[in-house]
Amino acid sequence: MCILYCFCNCVPLRTIIYVNDTEIEGGSYTFSTIGEYTVKAIYQGITSNILGFQVLSENERALTVDVAKAMRNQTITFGLLDEDGNNTAPEATFYVNNSPISGFTYSSNNEGDFEVYAEYMDNGQTITSATKTFSIFIPNRKVVIEDYTGTWCGFCPALIVAINELNLRTEDIAVVAIHKTASSHPDPLDFLRITDLQEEFGVGNGFPKAQINRTTPWVARSGPEFIIEDTGILAMAGSDTDVTIAINSQLNGSELTVETKVKYENGSQAGDKLVVYLLESGVAADQANYFNETPGHPFEGKGNPIENYIHNDGLRNSLSALFGDNIPETQPYQEYTKNYNFSIPSNYVGNNLSFVVMVVDSENNAKNAQVAHINETKDFE
């Protein structure tokens, strides 16, 4: 069956259309072979969303799934389109993981990967559609760890040790290193609005300081030593929650575009905000180290200062308002999307950039977070 799909006569100059990742000429394409296709466009280095097409044989019906990745208990609706585009789902029987369901909607409290197909009658014969897959997930919580630090701070490697240990024990943390410069020791990652953060969250100047989910201090023992087991971080990390975040970014030259999405299982709450932080890793700068002569310490013998120490996850800029942009009332399972544009300064290294995106409540407590590298598409999870 031959299908002609016209993308638009107003396709911008220098836009390239890809069908199954193969470049085509112009803005239209004739699908002459039965099968499934993906279509995308790239304009000035920015990639569009991806559309899916299914080319059918005569009298075959197309199975559709309205949500390919659904949250726990979210309703998924199946369709069955005939050659004229009519939805014949009410006439069919749908099977999920080989078991028939009532009607043409499905939801589950269990996460996992699922298969669906439909059976329908055509000219007295029972026809089985193609099988499609979908998934159901329960959002996992990422714990936000904010490290108030400076290259001049000789005790700050103590917190670095604890964060490195956390990274070995869980993937479900989002680390933001917030640097403060000193008049005698300028810090290349100095965040100009660090004082605003300190005032809001009651963070003193005796660095290192750490905050958990923005508002809870991580108190060091004498030494100083930051003990993971004192915090409950590992119990929270990866636990079930009811809000999830997705990130998609494109860096074209110095122009950055970021798409953020938020989805709630139970709907938003008044005062919820979206915080979008731009970070940079791989910044080399000498780090003061008061543990150079401490026996058994991970930073023993590294020097004081440690020359050209590599600093990661440094907060460079806030694409949102510093304490977040208001999230409007959002119904359960509805996607809230907000886009950001930013011109990258010349002293940032584009390939070393990343994001921490948080949803915080009216009291600035982080409800969940997501982490993504530059030019990475990070789906809901």
C-alpha positions as CSV (number, residue, x, y, z in Angstrom):
1,M,0.0,0.0,0.0
2,C,1.4,3.4,-1.0
3,I,1.1,6.3,1.4
4,L,2.1,9.8,0.6
5,Y,2.8,12.0,3.7
6,C,3.4,15.7,3.1
7,F,5.3,17.3,5.9
8,C,4.6,20.9,4.8
9,N,5.3,23.3,2.0
10,C,6.8,25.7,4.5
11,V,9.7,23.5,5.6
12,P,12.4,26.0,6.5
13,L,15.5,26.3,4.5
14,R,18.4,24.0,5.7
15,T,15.9,21.7,7.4
16,I,16.8,18.1,6.8
17,I,14.1,15.4,7.1
18,Y,15.1,11.8,8.0
19,V,13.0,8.7,7.5
20,N,14.4,5.8,9.5
21,D,17.5,7.9,10.0
22,T,18.0,8.3,6.3
23,E,18.0,11.8,4.8
24,I,15.3,12.5,2.1
25,E,14.9,15.2,-0.4
26,G,12.4,17.9,0.2
27,G,9.4,17.8,2.6
28,S,7.4,14.8,1.3
29,Y,7.9,11.1,1.1
30,T,6.2,8.1,-0.5
31,F,6.0,5.1,1.8
32,S,6.0,2.1,-0.6
33,T,6.9,-0.7,1.6
34,I,4.9,-2.2,4.5
35,G,6.4,-1.7,7.9
36,E,7.0,0.9,10.6
37,Y,8.8,4.2,10.1
38,T,10.2,7.0,12.2
39,V,10.4,10.6,10.9
40,K,12.4,13.5,12.4
41,A,13.7,16.9,11.3
42,I,16.9,18.6,12.1
43,Y,17.1,22.4,11.7
44,Q,20.3,24.3,12.6
45,G,21.5,21.5,14.8
46,I,18.2,21.2,16.7
47,T,16.3,17.9,16.4
48,S,12.5,17.8,16.4
49,N,10.3,15.3,18.1
50,I,10.1,11.9,16.4
51,L,6.9,10.8,14.6
52,G,6.1,7.2,14.0
53,F,4.2,5.8,11.0
54,Q,2.9,2.4,10.2
55,V,2.4,1.4,6.5
56,L,-0.3,-1.3,6.2
57,S,-1.3,-3.9,3.7
58,E,-4.8,-3.7,2.2
59,N,-7.5,-4.4,4.8
60,E,-5.0,-4.5,7.6
61,R,-5.7,-2.4,10.7
62,A,-3.2,-0.3,12.6
63,L,-2.9,-0.8,16.4
64,T,-2.2,2.4,18.3
65,V,-1.1,2.9,21.9
66,D,-1.7,6.5,23.2
67,V,1.0,6.3,26.0
68,A,4.1,4.3,25.2
69,K,5.5,4.9,28.7
70,A,2.9,5.3,31.4
71,M,3.0,6.0,35.2
72,R,1.5,3.6,37.7
73,N,-2.3,3.5,37.4
74,Q,-2.3,5.8,34.4
75,T,-5.0,4.8,31.8
76,I,-3.6,3.7,28.5
77,T,-6.0,3.7,25.5
78,F,-5.6,1.4,22.5
79,G,-6.9,2.1,19.1
80,L,-7.4,0.1,15.9
81,L,-7.5,2.1,12.7
82,D,-8.9,0.8,9.4
83,E,-7.6,2.0,6.0
84,D,-9.9,5.0,6.1
85,G,-8.6,6.1,9.5
86,N,-11.7,5.0,11.4
87,N,-11.1,3.7,15.0
88,T,-12.6,0.2,15.2
89,A,-11.4,-0.5,18.7
90,P,-14.9,-1.1,20.1
91,E,-15.3,-4.0,17.7
92,A,-12.0,-5.8,18.7
93,T,-10.7,-7.8,21.6
94,F,-7.4,-6.6,23.0
95,Y,-4.9,-8.9,24.7
96,V,-2.2,-7.6,27.1
97,N,0.5,-10.1,27.8
98,N,-1.6,-12.7,26.0
99,S,-4.6,-12.2,28.4
100,P,-7.8,-10.6,27.1
101,I,-8.9,-7.3,28.7
102,S,-12.3,-5.7,28.9
103,G,-12.7,-2.8,26.5
104,F,-9.7,-1.0,25.0
105,T,-8.1,0.7,28.0
106,Y,-5.6,-0.6,30.5
107,S,-3.9,0.5,33.7
108,S,-1.7,-1.3,36.2
109,N,-0.2,-0.8,39.7
110,N,2.8,-2.9,38.6
111,E,5.7,-1.6,36.7
112,G,7.3,-3.5,33.8
113,D,7.2,-4.0,30.0
114,F,4.0,-5.1,28.3
115,E,2.8,-6.4,24.9
116,V,-0.6,-5.7,23.4
117,Y,-2.3,-7.0,20.3
118,A,-5.9,-7.0,19.0
119,E,-8.2,-9.6,17.3
120,Y,-10.9,-8.5,15.0
121,M,-13.2,-9.9,12.4
122,D,-12.8,-9.1,8.7
123,N,-15.0,-10.8,6.0
124,G,-15.8,-13.6,8.4
125,Q,-12.2,-14.2,9.4
126,T,-10.5,-13.6,12.7
127,I,-7.5,-11.3,12.1
128,T,-4.7,-10.7,14.6
129,S,-3.0,-7.3,14.5
130,A,0.6,-6.6,14.9
131,T,1.9,-6.6,18.5
132,K,3.1,-3.4,20.1
133,T,4.9,-2.8,23.4
134,F,4.4,-0.3,26.2
135,S,5.8,0.1,29.7
136,I,4.6,1.2,33.1
137,F,6.9,2.8,35.6
138,I,6.9,4.0,39.2
139,P,8.9,7.2,39.6
140,N,12.1,6.8,41.5
141,R,13.3,9.6,43.8
142,K,16.6,11.3,43.3
143,V,18.0,13.0,46.4
144,V,19.4,16.5,45.9
145,I,22.8,17.0,47.6
146,E,24.1,20.6,47.5
147,D,27.7,21.1,48.4
148,Y,28.7,24.6,49.5
149,T,32.4,24.8,48.8
150,G,35.4,26.7,47.5
151,T,38.8,25.9,46.0
152,W,40.3,27.8,49.0
153,C,38.5,25.6,51.5
154,G,41.0,23.2,53.0
155,F,38.3,21.1,54.8
156,C,36.1,20.8,51.7
157,P,37.7,17.6,50.5
158,A,35.9,15.9,53.5
159,L,32.5,16.4,51.8
160,I,34.0,15.3,48.4
161,V,34.9,12.0,50.0
162,A,31.3,11.5,51.2
163,I,29.8,12.4,47.8
164,N,32.2,10.1,46.0
165,E,31.1,7.3,48.3
166,L,27.4,8.1,47.7
167,N,28.0,7.9,43.9
168,L,29.4,4.4,44.4
169,R,26.4,3.3,46.4
170,T,23.5,4.8,44.5
171,E,22.7,6.4,41.1
172,D,19.7,8.2,42.6
173,I,21.3,11.4,43.8
174,A,21.6,14.8,42.1
175,V,24.8,16.7,43.2
176,V,25.2,20.5,42.9
177,A,28.5,22.0,43.9
178,I,28.0,25.7,44.8
179,H,31.3,27.5,44.9
180,K,32.1,30.8,46.7
181,T,35.2,32.8,45.9
182,A,37.6,34.3,48.4
183,S,39.3,37.7,48.0
184,S,42.7,36.0,48.5
185,H,41.8,33.0,46.4
186,P,39.5,33.5,43.5
187,D,37.4,30.5,42.6
188,P,36.8,29.9,38.8
189,L,33.4,28.3,39.6
190,D,32.2,31.1,41.8
191,F,28.4,31.3,41.7
192,L,27.5,35.0,42.0
193,R,24.2,34.4,43.8
194,I,25.5,31.9,46.4
195,T,24.8,34.4,49.2
196,D,21.1,34.4,48.2
197,L,21.0,30.6,48.6
198,Q,22.9,30.8,51.9
199,E,20.4,33.3,53.3
200,E,17.4,31.4,52.1
201,F,18.5,28.1,53.5
202,G,20.5,29.3,56.6
203,V,23.8,28.1,55.3
204,G,26.8,29.7,57.2
205,N,30.2,30.5,55.8
206,G,32.1,27.8,57.7
207,F,32.5,25.6,54.7
208,P,32.1,22.8,53.8
209,K,28.3,22.8,54.2
210,A,25.8,20.4,52.7
211,Q,22.1,20.5,52.3
212,I,19.9,17.5,51.6
213,N,16.8,18.2,49.3
214,R,17.6,21.9,49.7
215,T,16.4,22.5,53.3
216,T,17.9,19.8,55.5
217,P,21.5,20.3,56.7
218,W,23.9,17.4,56.5
219,V,25.8,18.0,59.7
220,A,29.4,16.9,59.9
221,R,30.9,15.0,62.8
222,S,34.1,16.3,64.4
223,G,37.0,16.0,62.1
224,P,35.1,17.1,60.0
225,E,33.6,13.9,58.7
226,F,30.3,13.5,56.8
227,I,28.8,10.2,57.6
228,I,26.3,8.8,55.0
229,E,24.5,6.7,57.5
230,D,23.6,9.8,59.6
231,T,21.4,11.2,56.9
232,G,18.8,8.7,55.6
233,I,20.0,9.6,52.0
234,L,20.3,5.9,51.0
235,A,16.8,5.1,52.3
236,M,15.3,8.0,50.2
237,A,17.4,7.4,47.1
238,G,15.4,5.3,44.6
239,S,12.3,5.2,46.7
240,D,8.8,5.4,45.1
241,T,7.4,8.9,44.6
242,D,4.6,10.5,42.7
243,V,6.3,13.1,40.5
244,T,8.7,12.5,37.6
245,I,10.9,14.8,35.4
246,A,12.1,14.6,31.8
247,I,14.8,16.7,30.2
248,N,15.8,17.3,26.5
249,S,18.5,19.7,25.6
250,Q,20.2,20.9,22.4
251,L,23.4,23.0,22.2
252,N,23.9,24.7,18.8
253,G,27.0,26.8,18.8
254,S,26.6,28.9,21.9
255,E,22.8,28.8,21.9
256,L,21.2,26.3,24.4
257,T,17.6,25.2,24.3
258,V,16.2,23.0,27.1
259,E,12.8,21.4,27.3
260,T,11.7,20.2,30.7
261,K,8.6,18.1,31.5
262,V,6.9,17.3,34.8
263,K,4.3,14.7,35.4
264,Y,2.4,13.9,38.6
265,E,0.6,10.8,39.7
266,N,-1.7,12.7,42.0
267,G,-1.5,16.2,40.5
268,S,0.5,19.2,41.5
269,Q,0.2,21.1,44.8
270,A,-0.2,24.8,45.3
271,G,3.3,26.4,45.5
272,D,5.1,23.7,43.5
273,K,8.0,25.2,41.5
274,L,10.5,24.1,38.8
275,V,14.2,24.7,39.4
276,V,16.5,24.3,36.4
277,Y,20.3,24.5,37.2
278,L,23.1,24.4,34.6
279,L,26.3,22.8,35.9
280,E,29.8,22.3,34.5
281,S,32.3,19.5,35.3
282,G,35.9,19.0,34.4
283,V,37.1,22.4,35.6
284,A,40.8,22.3,36.7
285,A,41.8,24.5,39.6
286,D,44.1,24.1,42.6
287,Q,42.2,22.8,45.7
288,A,43.3,23.6,49.3
289,N,43.6,20.3,51.2
290,Y,44.0,20.2,55.0
291,F,44.1,16.4,54.9
292,N,47.4,16.1,53.1
293,E,49.1,14.8,56.3
294,T,46.1,13.0,57.8
295,P,47.0,9.3,58.0
296,G,44.6,7.1,56.1
297,H,42.5,9.9,54.7
298,P,41.7,9.5,50.9
299,F,43.4,12.9,50.3
300,E,46.5,12.1,52.3
301,G,49.6,12.9,50.2
302,K,47.7,14.6,47.5
303,G,49.4,17.9,48.2
304,N,48.2,21.2,49.7
305,P,47.0,22.6,47.5
306,I,46.1,19.8,45.1
307,E,47.3,21.2,41.8
308,N,44.8,21.2,38.9
309,Y,42.2,19.3,40.9
310,I,39.2,18.5,38.7
311,H,36.0,20.0,40.0
312,N,32.7,18.5,38.9
313,D,29.0,19.5,39.1
314,G,29.7,23.2,39.7
315,L,26.6,25.4,39.6
316,R,27.2,27.8,36.7
317,N,23.7,29.4,36.2
318,S,20.1,29.1,37.0
319,L,17.9,28.9,33.9
320,S,14.8,29.2,36.0
321,A,14.4,31.8,38.8
322,L,16.9,30.9,41.5
323,F,14.3,29.3,43.7
324,G,12.1,28.1,40.9
325,D,9.4,29.0,38.5
326,N,5.8,28.4,39.5
327,I,4.2,25.2,38.2
328,P,0.5,25.9,37.3
329,E,-2.2,23.5,38.4
330,T,-1.4,20.2,36.7
331,Q,-3.9,17.3,36.7
332,P,-2.8,13.7,37.4
333,Y,-0.8,12.2,34.5
334,Q,-0.9,15.5,32.6
335,E,2.5,16.7,31.2
336,Y,3.6,20.2,32.2
337,T,6.2,21.5,29.8
338,K,8.5,24.5,30.1
339,N,11.2,25.5,27.7
340,Y,14.4,27.6,28.4
341,N,16.8,29.4,26.2
342,F,20.3,30.5,27.2
343,S,23.4,31.8,25.5
344,I,26.5,30.0,26.8
345,P,29.3,32.3,27.9
346,S,32.6,31.7,26.2
347,N,34.3,30.5,29.4
348,Y,32.0,27.5,29.7
349,V,33.0,24.3,28.0
350,G,29.9,23.1,26.2
351,N,30.6,19.4,26.2
352,N,31.1,19.5,30.0
353,L,27.7,21.0,30.8
354,S,24.8,19.2,32.5
355,F,21.6,19.9,34.3
356,V,19.9,19.2,37.7
357,V,16.2,19.9,37.5
358,M,14.1,19.8,40.6
359,V,10.5,20.0,41.6
360,V,10.2,21.8,44.9
361,D,7.2,22.4,47.1
362,S,6.1,25.8,48.6
363,E,8.7,25.5,51.4
364,N,11.5,24.8,48.9
365,N,11.8,21.1,49.8
366,A,12.9,19.1,46.8
367,K,10.2,16.5,46.0
368,N,12.2,14.9,43.2
369,A,15.1,15.7,40.8
370,Q,16.5,14.6,37.4
371,V,20.0,14.8,36.0
372,A,21.0,15.0,32.4
373,H,24.1,15.8,30.3
374,I,24.1,18.3,27.5
375,N,22.4,17.1,24.3
376,E,21.0,14.2,26.2
377,T,17.3,13.2,26.2
378,K,16.4,11.9,29.7
379,D,12.9,10.4,29.8
380,F,10.6,10.1,32.7
381,E,11.9,7.5,35.2
